Amino acid sequence: MKKILLIMIVCSYIFVSLGSALRESLTYDENVHIQLGLDAWKTHTFTKDPYSPPLIGEIAVMPILLGIDAWIPGLMPSMKLLPSRMMILFLSLCLLAALYYMVKKIFGEPEAIASVFLFAWEPSILAHNHYVTKDMGFTLFFFLSWIFFLALCKKYSLKMLIRFSLLFGCMLAAKTSAVPFFICSTLILIFLDASYRKQIIKIGWNWVLVCVVGLFVIWSSYFFQTDVFIAKRDDPNRISSKLVEYALQTNNTVLSNMLKFGTDIKIPLGTYLASQKNGLLLQKNQESVFFMGQKYARVRWYLLPVNLFFKLPLPIIVLVGVTFFWFFKKQLPVQKYFPYIAPIVGITVFLCLSGVKPYVRYLLPIYPFLIITAAAGLTRMLKKHMLVVPMILCVWYAIGTLLHFPHFITFANESAGPRDKRYEKLIDSNINWGQELFDVAEYIKKNQLSVLSFSYFGTDNGNFYGLASTIPYGTYKQEEICAFHDIAGSPTGEKKVTAISLSNWYYCGYYKQEPYNKERIQSIVAGTILIFDQFNPTYEK
């Protein structure tokens, strides 16, 4: 019976994920990740994305390199890139399998099945498990690295050390935030359970082997290319340019030689070191951010936790609370869960203090650990024969998720208010990331529009979705992203309306323009496209 239940959950996860992938246009970043992956394989160039290692992109484009995309008829981008999306889905299935086997081994099969259920129906997981971005792949490799790290601390063996080292390298090659995530999680683990400090120290010089193997894995993802870690570019605003000027003014030969080495000498992992450097510099740049419909001059530490609260299903929050209640009552061994609570705290604290924009997808690596914690509370209630409350929570959880099909990225729990008012609270990859071109095309057809003037926050090509425009899609320049596409509808239609992507409504400043303020919103398509009865709009910087 348990195996049948497990198979049903996994099959439902695959079915719902495929359905979502087939009904969503490409999100804002997918095109660039595809191109970066292809560039890595074909030309071994990695400089187009100065902030991220290439591993996940390289994995995602493997079906394209094998020509599988040629089997798909038509030119619609979301269909042509479906094989790459399926590679990301495959990585999420690997994460699901790893979660099941780990929880089953450590806590038991009931907890494992509960974890699989909570994972399979978590809306943020379902949203990002088919987008060709680094988030899901990084979540997989972080989870595996952490689990093997815990196993290595518990019982040292050379085989376990090599496995951990390889996975550690894959994690580092997946995203630049891997290093601070792992360090912060480890520090919190030591704080919660001091016994791990001795176990980590006991590994001793083997940490050198971990680093060597890890760096080799990273370098292999760059096809063993060498490069400088400070790119030459004539820009007086760059920190490196300012340092060069300072070294000349102060006659600091040591600093001058170091900068010359960085700009002139190609070294192994030069591009990776540059991505780490650029990531640190990016965090130092204070950018304005929208939160709860208001513009802030800089990111505040509390923005991300609030967004996380909105984006987590309330049943998950309740179950985590139940687990901590059982901890307090000593009905569950809290020390046994410290290793899985540590990444939740460590990663969240780091991101809150680092000044990154409050996008919940950055927190995706904590989700497997949140699910493990929530599953503990769920199974404890079931073991105590408290059947009604767990049943209500599970039904609430599943229905709440399904109501957002196929755009799980638009999910927010009941505390965020009605669905047609969530544009007042969320923005960008928390709700509107360019995924709704199918819905816009359906809206034009259903309402017999003659012309739709559409400001689209995305880089997909709307021409292939029946949204033919006189100006090109798929650019990253703000004035072109904010511009309006005049899309012809039905020849017999008479109605002309304006549609603005939620993110553009904020980023492009339309929310401040009288014809497009929130009182003028007529309806909302797919939870993210704001419809106005005004026409002939223009974008003004």
GIMOMO-V527121 format. One record per backbone hydrogen bond with DSSP energy under -0.5 kcal/mol. NH is the residue of the N-H (numbers start at 1). CO is the residue of the C=O. E is the energy in kcal/mol with one decimal. If there is no record, write none. Layout:
nh	co	e
NH	CO	E
NH	CO	E
This chain:
nh	co	e
5	1	-2.4
6	2	-2.4
7	3	-2.6
8	4	-2.4
9	5	-2.2
10	6	-2.4
11	7	-2.7
12	8	-2.3
13	9	-2.0
14	10	-2.3
15	11	-2.8
16	12	-2.6
17	13	-2.1
18	14	-2.6
19	15	-2.2
20	16	-2.2
21	17	-2.5
22	18	-2.1
23	19	-0.7
23	20	-0.8
24	21	-0.7
25	435	-1.4
28	433	-2.3
30	27	-1.0
31	27	-0.6
33	29	-1.9
34	30	-2.4
35	31	-2.3
36	32	-2.5
37	33	-2.1
38	34	-2.3
39	35	-2.6
40	36	-2.1
41	37	-1.9
42	38	-3.0
43	39	-2.1
44	39	-1.2
45	39	-1.1
50	48	-0.6
52	49	-0.6
55	173	-1.4
58	54	-2.3
59	55	-2.1
60	56	-2.5
61	57	-1.7
62	59	-1.2
63	60	-0.5
65	61	-2.2
66	62	-1.7
67	64	-1.3
68	63	-2.4
70	67	-1.1
71	68	-1.6
72	69	-1.2
73	71	-0.6
79	76	-1.1
80	76	-2.6
81	77	-2.3
82	79	-1.3
85	81	-2.0
86	82	-2.4
87	83	-1.2
88	84	-1.5
89	85	-2.1
90	86	-2.4
91	87	-1.9
92	88	-2.0
93	89	-2.0
94	90	-2.1
95	91	-1.9
96	92	-2.3
97	93	-2.5
98	94	-2.5
99	95	-2.6
100	96	-2.2
101	97	-2.5
102	98	-2.3
103	99	-2.3
104	100	-2.5
105	101	-1.9
106	102	-2.3
107	103	-3.0
108	103	-1.6
112	108	-1.6
113	109	-2.7
114	110	-2.3
115	111	-2.2
116	112	-2.2
117	113	-2.4
118	114	-2.4
119	115	-2.4
120	116	-2.9
121	117	-1.4
122	119	-1.3
123	121	-0.6
126	122	-2.4
127	123	-2.0
128	124	-2.0
129	125	-1.4
133	131	-2.2
138	134	-2.6
139	135	-2.0
140	136	-2.1
141	137	-2.2
142	138	-2.6
143	139	-2.3
144	140	-2.6
145	141	-2.2
146	142	-2.5
147	143	-2.4
148	144	-2.5
149	145	-2.0
150	146	-2.3
151	147	-2.1
152	148	-2.2
153	149	-2.2
154	150	-1.9
155	151	-2.5
161	157	-2.3
162	158	-2.4
163	159	-2.2
164	160	-2.7
165	161	-2.4
166	162	-2.4
167	163	-2.3
168	164	-2.9
169	165	-2.1
170	166	-2.0
171	167	-2.5
172	168	-2.2
173	169	-2.1
174	171	-1.1
175	171	-1.1
178	175	-1.5
179	176	-0.8
181	177	-2.2
182	178	-2.5
183	179	-2.5
184	180	-2.6
185	181	-2.1
186	182	-2.2
187	183	-2.4
188	184	-2.2
189	185	-2.2
190	186	-2.4
191	187	-2.0
192	188	-2.5
193	189	-2.9
196	193	-1.7
197	194	-1.2
198	194	-0.8
199	195	-1.5
200	196	-2.6
201	197	-2.2
202	198	-2.3
203	199	-0.9
203	200	-0.6
204	200	-0.6
204	201	-1.3
206	203	-1.9
207	204	-1.9
208	205	-1.6
209	205	-0.8
210	206	-2.2
211	207	-2.4
212	208	-2.5
213	209	-2.9
214	210	-2.6
215	211	-2.7
216	212	-2.0
217	213	-2.3
218	214	-2.2
219	215	-2.7
220	216	-2.3
221	217	-1.5
222	218	-0.8
222	219	-0.9
223	220	-1.8
224	219	-2.4
225	222	-1.3
227	267	-2.2
229	262	-0.8
230	262	-1.8
233	231	-0.6
235	233	-1.6
238	235	-1.7
242	238	-1.9
243	239	-2.4
244	240	-2.2
245	241	-2.1
246	242	-2.3
247	243	-2.7
248	244	-2.0
249	245	-2.3
250	246	-2.3
251	247	-0.6
252	247	-2.1
253	251	-1.2
256	252	-2.1
257	253	-2.7
258	254	-2.2
259	255	-2.4
260	256	-2.1
261	257	-2.4
262	258	-2.2
263	259	-1.7
264	260	-2.0
265	261	-2.1
266	264	-0.6
267	227	-2.4
269	225	-0.8
270	267	-1.7
273	269	-2.7
274	270	-2.0
275	271	-2.0
276	272	-2.1
277	273	-2.4
278	274	-3.0
279	275	-2.2
280	276	-2.0
281	277	-2.3
282	278	-2.4
283	279	-1.6
284	280	-1.0
285	281	-0.9
285	282	-0.7
286	284	-0.7
287	285	-0.8
289	296	-2.4
291	294	-2.9
292	425	-1.5
294	291	-2.0
296	289	-3.4
296	294	-0.5
303	300	-1.4
305	301	-0.5
306	302	-1.7
307	303	-2.2
308	304	-2.7
309	305	-2.3
310	306	-2.1
311	307	-2.2
312	308	-1.7
316	313	-0.7
317	313	-1.7
318	314	-2.9
319	315	-2.6
320	316	-2.4
321	317	-2.1
322	318	-2.4
323	319	-2.4
324	320	-2.1
325	321	-1.7
326	322	-2.3
327	323	-2.1
328	324	-2.4
329	325	-2.1
330	327	-1.2
331	326	-2.9
332	326	-1.1
334	332	-1.2
336	333	-1.1
337	333	-0.7
337	334	-1.0
338	334	-0.7
338	335	-0.5
340	337	-1.4
341	337	-1.5
342	338	-2.4
345	341	-2.1
346	342	-3.2
347	343	-2.3
348	344	-1.5
349	345	-2.7
350	346	-2.1
351	347	-2.5
352	348	-2.4
353	349	-1.9
354	350	-1.3
355	351	-0.7
356	351	-0.7
359	357	-2.5
360	358	-0.6
362	359	-1.6
363	360	-1.8
364	361	-1.5
366	363	-2.2
367	364	-1.7
370	366	-2.4
371	367	-2.6
372	368	-1.9
373	369	-2.0
374	370	-2.7
375	371	-2.8
376	372	-1.3
377	373	-1.1
378	374	-2.0
379	375	-2.6
380	376	-1.8
381	377	-1.8
382	378	-1.8
383	379	-2.5
384	380	-1.1
385	382	-1.7
386	381	-2.8
387	385	-1.3
390	386	-0.9
391	387	-2.0
392	388	-2.5
393	389	-2.5
394	390	-2.4
395	391	-2.4
396	392	-2.7
397	393	-2.3
398	394	-2.5
399	395	-2.7
400	396	-2.3
401	397	-1.5
402	398	-2.6
403	399	-2.2
404	401	-1.8
405	402	-2.0
408	406	-1.3
410	407	-1.8
411	408	-1.7
413	310	-3.5
416	413	-2.1
417	414	-1.6
421	418	-1.9
422	419	-1.1
424	421	-1.6
425	422	-1.6
426	422	-2.3
430	427	-1.7
431	428	-2.4
432	428	-2.4
440	436	-1.8
441	437	-2.2
442	438	-2.0
443	439	-2.2
444	440	-2.1
445	441	-1.9
446	442	-3.1
447	443	-2.1
448	445	-0.9
449	444	-1.8
450	495	-2.7
451	495	-1.1
452	487	-2.5
453	497	-2.4
454	452	-0.7
454	485	-2.6
455	499	-2.6
456	454	-0.7
456	483	-0.5
457	455	-0.5
458	456	-1.3
462	460	-0.9
464	461	-1.4
465	462	-1.8
466	463	-0.9
467	462	-2.2
474	460	-0.5
480	477	-0.7
481	477	-2.6
482	478	-3.0
483	479	-0.6
485	454	-2.9
486	484	-0.6
487	452	-3.0
487	485	-0.8
488	468	-0.6
488	486	-0.5
489	450	-3.1
490	449	-2.7
493	490	-1.1
494	448	-0.6
495	448	-0.6
497	451	-1.6
498	532	-2.6
499	453	-3.2
500	530	-2.4
501	455	-2.8
502	528	-2.4
505	501	-2.4
506	502	-1.3
507	503	-3.1
508	504	-2.3
509	506	-1.3
510	504	-0.7
511	505	-2.4
512	509	-1.4
513	510	-1.5
516	513	-2.0
517	514	-1.0
520	517	-1.9
521	518	-0.9
522	531	-3.4
523	531	-0.9
525	529	-2.8
528	525	-2.0
529	525	-2.5
530	500	-2.6
530	528	-0.7
531	523	-2.7
532	498	-3.1
540	538	-0.5
